[in-house]
């Protein structure tokens, strides 16, 4: 009598996938929640406008917005928009009633001058930053100060400054400087939270890739696999891809910064040495096949 076979195969129950899918779903929800909170916090910081100076009706308003911070050149670009208020302006504040001169702090490269009865144009000025070093990237910090005081027709007038930041790569804290008619803030600059998280993630990935290549090298050299060309291609591709990956770091950090000494240079060294070790071991195995022991 021919044997009978039960063609029915046990099906995996959907309930057995629940212990796997549930933690993954929880991790996704937590990651999205944390990311949303970080994005909202940074957005709120960029939308914050710091107001300092005089609140008099007849004053000069100065809207100062950071457009870009160049840590390598140790300066920031400040966009300045001037609006005379009350009796100091005409045509709804688009022009001053007399020659207007804005004097700035020593860190600002140049004062601003505007002709009487002429339309006021937005100006970009450079401000020097001090302290810190770009070699500390992504943990570098800097400081500077911004001050404005106005002379209208040769007479000093009150100033109010509205300071904000548009550079998403930097987080800027503003501390008002007490004064009567001048408007000034002390600035502290550091890398933004998103940049810091991405830079740390890059360092973790670099070490993970180096560890992966190291494990693969251990397997190939201890098993006497010879010249395994796919493995060699993968290691060589990782060696060069890591350099390209490093160059995607936001803010174009120079070579020799923290991200290099903490991860990149060591990861490149490990991968290069592993590649050489695999080639040497593979060549020796191919030239002396009788020396290998088979089980």
matplotlib code that plots the C-alpha trace (Angstrom):
import matplotlib.pyplot as plt

x = [0.0, 1.4, 2.2, -0.1, 1.4, -0.2, 0.2, -1.1, 1.7, 1.4, 0.8, 2.5, -0.1, -0.5, -0.3, 3.3, 4.4, 3.0, 5.9, 8.2, 6.1, 5.0, 8.4, 9.3, 6.1, 6.8, 10.4, 9.1, 6.5, 9.1, 11.6, 9.1, 7.9, 11.5, 12.3, 9.1, 9.9, 13.5, 12.3, 9.7, 12.2, 14.7, 11.9, 10.8, 14.4, 14.7, 11.4, 12.3, 13.0, 15.0, 13.9, 16.4, 16.8, 14.5, 10.7, 10.4, 7.9, 10.6, 13.3, 15.2, 14.3, 17.1, 16.1, 19.3, 19.1, 22.0, 22.0, 25.1, 27.9, 31.3, 33.3, 36.3, 36.5, 35.4, 32.7, 28.9, 26.8, 24.2, 21.4, 20.3, 17.1, 16.6, 13.3, 12.9, 9.8, 7.7, 9.0, 12.4, 11.0, 8.9, 6.9, 5.9, 9.5, 11.0, 13.3, 14.9, 14.1, 17.9, 21.2, 21.2, 24.4, 24.4, 27.5, 28.3, 30.4, 34.1, 33.2, 31.1, 33.1, 31.9, 29.3, 26.1, 25.2, 21.9, 21.1, 18.2, 14.9, 16.3, 14.7, 16.4, 17.9, 18.7, 22.4, 24.6, 27.5, 30.2, 30.6, 33.8, 33.4, 35.8, 36.6, 36.5, 38.0, 36.6, 38.8, 36.4, 33.6, 30.8, 31.3, 32.8, 31.4, 31.9, 30.9, 30.6, 28.6, 26.4, 25.6, 23.9, 23.6, 22.1, 23.0, 20.2, 21.4, 24.4, 22.2, 22.0, 18.5, 17.1, 17.5, 15.6, 17.0, 15.1, 17.5, 16.8, 18.7, 18.2, 21.2, 19.9, 23.4, 23.9, 22.0, 22.5, 21.7, 21.3, 22.0, 20.8, 23.4, 21.9, 21.9, 19.7, 19.7, 21.9, 20.8, 23.2, 23.3, 26.0, 25.8, 26.8, 27.0, 27.1, 26.2, 22.4, 20.9, 20.2, 23.7, 25.1, 22.9, 23.9, 27.6, 27.4, 25.4, 28.2, 30.8, 28.8, 28.3, 32.0, 32.9, 30.2, 31.5, 35.1, 33.9, 32.0, 35.1, 37.2, 34.8, 34.8, 38.6, 38.8, 36.5, 38.4, 41.9, 41.0, 39.1, 41.8, 39.3, 41.9, 41.2, 37.5, 37.0, 33.4, 34.7, 37.7, 35.5, 33.2, 36.1, 37.7, 34.3, 33.8, 37.2, 36.5, 32.8, 33.7, 35.6, 32.7, 30.4, 32.7, 32.5, 28.7, 29.1, 27.1, 29.2, 32.1, 34.4, 38.2, 40.3, 41.6, 38.5, 36.9, 34.9, 38.1, 40.1, 37.2, 36.1, 37.0, 40.8, 40.7, 38.0, 39.9, 43.1, 41.3, 39.6, 42.8, 44.8, 42.1, 42.1, 45.8, 45.7, 43.0, 45.0, 48.2, 46.5, 44.6, 47.7, 49.6, 46.7, 46.5, 50.3, 50.5, 47.3, 48.9, 49.7, 46.0, 44.3, 40.9, 38.6]
y = [0.0, 3.3, 5.7, 8.6, 12.1, 14.9, 17.8, 20.2, 22.3, 24.1, 27.7, 30.3, 31.9, 35.7, 35.9, 34.5, 37.6, 40.0, 39.8, 40.8, 43.5, 45.2, 46.3, 47.5, 49.5, 51.0, 51.9, 53.6, 55.6, 56.7, 57.6, 59.7, 61.4, 62.3, 63.5, 65.6, 67.2, 68.0, 69.5, 71.6, 72.8, 73.9, 75.6, 77.5, 78.7, 79.9, 81.7, 83.5, 87.2, 88.9, 92.5, 94.8, 98.6, 101.6, 101.5, 105.2, 106.3, 108.2, 105.7, 103.7, 100.0, 97.7, 94.2, 92.1, 88.6, 86.1, 84.7, 82.5, 81.6, 80.8, 79.1, 78.6, 82.3, 83.2, 85.5, 85.6, 87.5, 89.8, 91.2, 94.6, 96.4, 99.9, 101.6, 105.0, 105.4, 108.4, 111.8, 110.3, 108.8, 109.7, 107.7, 105.2, 104.7, 104.0, 107.0, 109.1, 112.8, 113.6, 111.8, 108.6, 106.9, 103.6, 103.0, 99.4, 97.4, 96.6, 93.1, 94.4, 95.2, 98.7, 101.3, 102.0, 105.4, 106.4, 109.7, 111.9, 111.4, 108.4, 105.0, 102.7, 99.5, 96.3, 95.8, 92.8, 93.2, 90.8, 90.3, 88.7, 85.8, 84.8, 81.9, 78.2, 76.4, 74.7, 71.8, 71.0, 70.3, 69.3, 70.5, 73.9, 77.1, 80.8, 84.1, 87.7, 90.9, 93.1, 96.7, 99.6, 103.2, 105.8, 109.4, 111.3, 114.6, 114.4, 113.8, 110.5, 108.9, 105.8, 102.4, 99.2, 96.0, 92.9, 90.0, 86.6, 83.7, 82.0, 79.7, 76.2, 74.8, 77.0, 77.5, 81.1, 82.4, 86.1, 88.0, 91.7, 94.3, 96.9, 100.5, 103.5, 104.5, 101.9, 98.3, 95.4, 91.7, 89.2, 86.1, 82.5, 80.2, 76.4, 73.8, 73.0, 69.9, 68.3, 68.8, 67.4, 64.3, 63.7, 64.1, 61.6, 59.2, 59.5, 58.5, 55.5, 54.4, 54.7, 52.5, 50.0, 49.7, 49.2, 46.5, 44.8, 44.7, 43.5, 40.6, 39.7, 39.7, 37.4, 35.0, 34.9, 34.7, 32.0, 29.8, 30.0, 31.0, 32.3, 35.3, 35.9, 38.6, 39.7, 40.2, 42.2, 44.3, 45.0, 46.0, 48.3, 49.9, 50.5, 52.1, 54.7, 55.1, 56.1, 59.1, 60.2, 59.7, 61.8, 64.7, 64.8, 66.2, 69.5, 72.6, 71.2, 70.6, 70.6, 67.5, 67.0, 67.9, 65.8, 63.7, 62.6, 61.8, 60.1, 57.9, 58.5, 58.2, 55.1, 53.5, 54.1, 52.7, 49.5, 48.9, 49.4, 47.1, 44.5, 44.7, 44.2, 41.3, 39.5, 39.9, 38.6, 35.7, 34.9, 34.9, 32.7, 30.2, 30.2, 29.7, 27.0, 25.1, 22.0, 24.0, 24.4, 21.9, 20.5, 18.8]
z = [0.0, -1.0, 1.8, 2.2, 2.7, 4.5, 2.2, 4.7, 6.2, 9.5, 9.0, 11.2, 13.3, 13.1, 16.9, 16.8, 14.9, 17.5, 19.9, 17.0, 15.4, 18.6, 19.8, 16.2, 16.1, 19.6, 18.5, 15.4, 17.3, 19.9, 17.2, 15.3, 18.6, 19.6, 16.1, 16.0, 19.4, 18.3, 15.1, 16.8, 19.4, 16.7, 14.7, 17.8, 18.3, 14.7, 15.0, 18.2, 17.9, 20.7, 21.3, 23.1, 23.4, 23.7, 23.5, 22.8, 20.2, 18.2, 17.7, 15.0, 14.7, 13.5, 12.4, 12.6, 11.2, 11.1, 7.5, 7.6, 10.1, 8.6, 11.3, 9.1, 8.3, 11.9, 10.9, 10.4, 7.9, 9.5, 7.4, 8.7, 8.0, 9.4, 10.0, 11.6, 13.7, 14.7, 13.8, 12.8, 9.6, 6.6, 4.1, 6.8, 7.9, 4.5, 4.7, 7.4, 7.9, 8.1, 7.5, 9.5, 10.7, 12.5, 14.5, 15.4, 17.8, 17.2, 16.1, 13.2, 10.1, 9.3, 10.2, 8.1, 6.6, 5.0, 3.2, 4.3, 2.4, 0.5, 0.6, 3.1, 1.7, 3.5, 4.1, 4.8, 7.2, 8.4, 12.2, 13.6, 16.0, 18.6, 20.9, 20.1, 17.1, 14.1, 14.8, 17.7, 15.2, 15.9, 19.5, 18.6, 20.2, 19.5, 20.9, 19.7, 20.4, 18.2, 19.1, 17.3, 18.2, 15.9, 15.0, 13.1, 11.8, 14.2, 17.3, 19.1, 19.0, 20.7, 19.0, 19.3, 17.9, 16.8, 16.6, 15.0, 13.5, 10.1, 10.0, 10.6, 11.3, 14.4, 17.6, 18.9, 22.3, 22.8, 26.1, 26.1, 27.0, 29.4, 27.9, 27.6, 23.9, 22.4, 21.6, 22.0, 22.6, 23.5, 21.3, 22.0, 19.0, 19.0, 16.5, 16.2, 17.7, 14.4, 13.2, 16.4, 16.2, 12.6, 13.3, 16.2, 14.0, 11.4, 13.9, 15.1, 11.5, 10.8, 13.7, 12.8, 9.3, 10.6, 13.0, 10.2, 8.0, 11.0, 11.6, 8.0, 7.9, 11.0, 9.2, 5.9, 7.5, 10.0, 7.5, 4.8, 2.2, -0.2, -2.5, -2.1, -4.7, -3.6, -0.1, -1.3, -3.5, -0.5, 1.7, -1.0, -1.7, 2.1, 2.3, -0.4, 0.4, 4.0, 2.6, 0.6, 3.6, 5.8, 3.2, 3.6, 7.1, 7.2, 7.6, 5.6, 8.5, 7.8, 8.1, 11.6, 13.5, 16.3, 13.9, 12.2, 15.4, 17.1, 14.2, 10.6, 10.6, 12.8, 10.8, 7.5, 9.1, 10.3, 7.0, 5.0, 7.3, 7.1, 3.3, 3.2, 5.7, 3.6, 0.4, 2.0, 3.6, 0.4, -1.7, 0.7, 0.7, -3.1, -3.5, -0.8, -0.9, 0.7, 3.9, 4.7, 6.9, 5.9, 8.2]

ax = plt.figure().add_subplot(projection="3d")
ax.plot(x, y, z, "-o")
ax.set_aspect("equal")
plt.show()
